Amino acid sequence: MIFLRKETFKKRIIFFVISFIIFLLVSYKFWLIQIGEYLVFQTAIKPADVIVVLGGGEKERAHQGIKLFKEKYAEKIIFTGEKIDVPSLEEVHWAQLAKKEAMLKGIEEKDIIIVLESHSTYDDALLIKKIVKKYGFKSLIIVTEPYHIKRAFFVFKKRFKKSAINLMFYPVQDSWFSANNWWSSEKGLVRVNNEYIKFIYYLCKGYI
């Protein structure tokens, strides 16, 4: 009798495991889409004092910020970004390259502010807060890629929590990243995996 009960229990466990595996195989795309969609975030935007383009990632961040500037969403634009490790006789920063691109697109140098000291999204928030205070900016449009913007939102909201600064968040609109198929490329797998690891790290550090 006890033997039969053990056999029945084993069969139920096996049935449950097989059913769960089948469920995952059938619904995997739904869950992967949810994982991607969680990272994507956007607020309504209106003309602001300055557009802040967060450094790193793809050049499409800079292009989106430049596009918003030329559409008269702000009279100033900030590019952040640390040194890029490339073979060169001189230091090259992401922010400097973005500035050159902006000037080639017709934006005057006097309307561009660059931040070279940043090494992370957390640094971005701290340094931008100092610039906001220095220039007296009251509203910001923060631009970055779709997979990065949710973490940027949490970081900036926490750093500016006690201020009256209006923060708006705008992801790159024509991005290579899509929540519907990010897992179909190595690039997408790496970016999303890294982003969730950084989320955990930022939570542990108290940055968000």
BAKOL-17310 format. One record per residue: y, x, z of N, C-alpha, C in turn. Coordinates in steps of 0.05 Angstrom, whole numbers, plus 5000, padded with zeros to 4 digits. Each point is the difference from the previous one (the first is absolute). Last residue first. Example, Ala and Ser with C-alpha at 12.3 -4.5 7.8 and 13.67 -1.06 7.14 Angstrom:
BEGIN
495552575142502450165001502249855014 488550064999502449825000502450185000 
% end
This chain:
BEGIN
606153684868500249724990499149815022 500250925016502149994979500449724990 493550425066502149825009502449984981 491250494997502450155007502249825010 491849634969499450175022502450165010 500949484922499549825024499550175025 500650454918502749905009499849825024 491950304959501550225013502749915011 495149384949498650055026501550225015 502949834913500649775017498950055028 497850614934502750045010500949775018 491849924955499850225020502750055013 499849404929498949885024499550215022 503250304916502049825013498949875025 494450544945502050165015501949835015 493849574943498650125023502050165017 503349654920499549785020498650125024 501650594928502549905011499549805022 492550334951501250205017502549905014 495749444937498350045023501350205020 504249874916500349785018498450025025 498950664934502850015011500449775019 492050034951500050205021502750015014 497149084953500850274992499950195025 498149055004498850074975500750284990 503149495080497550155004498850094974 507949435005500650275008497550185003 502349044968498050184989500350295009 505449215028497749874988497950194989 508750225038498249925022497449884988 506250764951499649715001498049935022 506750874956498349895021499849704998 505650544944497250034992498149875020 510349644989498450225011497250004988 509349514993498150064978498350235008 506249695063499149754988497950054978 502750515096500250044971498749764987 503649775095498050184988500550034970 506549745087499549934972498050204988 505649605096497850174990499249914973 508849985078498649864979497950194988 506949905093498050154985498649824980 509650065063498349824984498150174983 505050225098499750084972498149804986 503150095095500649764985499850054969 494350475088502550014984500449744985 492350295056502349925016502750024985 491550214957499549755016502549915014 497350764937502549864998500149745017 492250564994502250195005502749865000 492249484981499950105028502350195006 498949674912500849785018500050095029 497050604934502949974999500949775019 490650164991501450245010503049965002 494649334960499550015029501650245012 500349914905501349775013499750025031 495350624946502950065001501549785015 491049854982500350205022503050085003 497949434929499549865025500450195024 500750334908502449865011499549855026 494050544938501350145022502049835015 495049744920498050065021501250145024 505649764923498849775014498150065022 507950704978497849884985498749785016 510450195016497750184999497849864985 510949865041498350004977497750195003 508349425057498150225002497949974978 510549685025497749924984498150244999 508549715072498350194985497949854984 510149905063497749874987498650204982 507850225053499149765014497549874989 505751045006498649804984499049775018 505350855019500749735007498749794983 499251005004501549884978500949715006 495050535065502050174989501849874980 492349555034502150025021502450174989 492449944946501249735002502350015020 494750764993501849984977501449735001 493450165064502450185005502049974977 491849544992501649885021502550165006 493650344940501749794988501749865021 493850645030502250134985501849794987 492149705046501850135018502550124986 493149604947501449805016502050135020 494550574948501849854983501749815016 492850455041502450174997502149854984 491849585006501350005026502650164999 494450024925501449745002501549985026 498450994969498349775004501749755000 503550894994497250074993498249765003 511450314988497949815007497350094991 509050414986498650085024497649825007 506949924927497950204994498250065024 507049234953498950075027497650194995 509449604941497250095001499350105029 507449334939499650155025497050085000 507949614923497350075008499950175025 507849714948498749755010497250055009 505650674960501449925024498749755013 497250364915499050165023501249905026 498649324917501850235007499050135025 494149474923501249965027501550255008 494849884916502849925000501249945028 491150354970500249724993502849895003 497950895023499349984971500349714991 500950175091502350094986499649994970 492749795056502149795002502550084985 493050625005499249784984502249785000 500950735058500550084972499349784981 498149845091502950024995500750074971 491150045029500849724997503049984994 496450845021499049914974500949724994 501850335085501650144981499349924971 494849685073502649885000501950124979 491450385016499849744986502749874998 499651065007499649775017499949744983 498851154991500549754986499349775018 502451145002499049765013500749754984 498550944950501949885018498849755013 495350524937501550225012502149895020 490249544973502850014992501350235015 490549344995500750284994502950014989 497749225068499350074973500850294995 500549225080498550264997499150044971 508849465045497549964984498750274996 507149605079499450204980497349944987 504749145042499650285008499450184977 505749025010497650144989499950295007 506949044985498950185020497650144987 509649474965497250094994499150185023 508149194982498950225015497250064991 509749484963497150015000499250265014 509049254984499050265008497049994999 505149244979501850204989499250295008 494149034982501350175020501850204986 495449324952499149915026501250175023 500850004896502249955019499149895027 494950344921500449715000502049915021 497550904993501349944975500449704996 495250315076502750105001501649924975 490849815003501549825018502950095002 494250564951500349744986501749805017 497550835037502150044980500549734986 492850025060502650025014502350034981 491350004964500749745010502750005015 496650824968500749834978500849725009 496450625063502750074992501049824978 491249885026501849935022502950064992 492950264944500949734996501749905023 495350854994502850004991501149724996 492050185073500550014971503050004994 496850365095498649814983500750044971 507450305071497150044998498849804980 509349785056498950224984497050015000 507349155009498350185017498550194982 509649464989497450054986498450205016 508749285016498550235011497350034986 510549544985497249984993498650255010 509649475035498550234989497149944993 506649345028501750245000498750234987 497249024966500250145026501950234998 496449014945501650245000500450125029 491449434993502749944990501650265001 488849605010502150205001502749894988 489849695051502149944981502150215001 490550335027502049815010501949934977 489250425011502649994987501849795013 489550584998501949855015502750004985 488650355003502349934983501949815016 491450335033502050224999502649924986 492449415008501250045026502250214998 494449814925502349825003501450045027 491950484979502350094985502549835004 492049745042500750275010502550104986 496049214969501549965025500950265012 494650034924502649904993501749965025 491150235011501550234990502849924992 494049335027500850165023501650254991 496449434933501949845016501150185023 493050344946502650004987502249865016 490949995029501350265004502850014988 492649285008502849965007501650265002 490549964976501249784986503049985004 494850655047499950054971501449794984 499149885093501950224994500150064970 493649385031502749895003502150214993 491050265003500649834976502849895001 497150475075500350194977500749844975 497849515076502650125004500650194976 491549605005502049804994502850125001 492850535027499949964971502249804992 498950145092501050254987500149964970 496149315050502850015005501350244986 490649904997501349794984503150015003 494850575054499950094973501449804981 499049765090501950234998500150094971 493849345021502749895001502150224997 490950255006500549864974502949894999 496950385081500450214979500749874973 497649425070502650125006500750214979 491549624998502049804992502850115003 492950525032499949994971502149814989 498750035092501250254991500250014970 495449285040502949975005501550254990 490650004997501149824980503049975003 495350505065500050144974501349834978 498549615084502350185002500250164974 492549465007502449835000502550175000 
% end
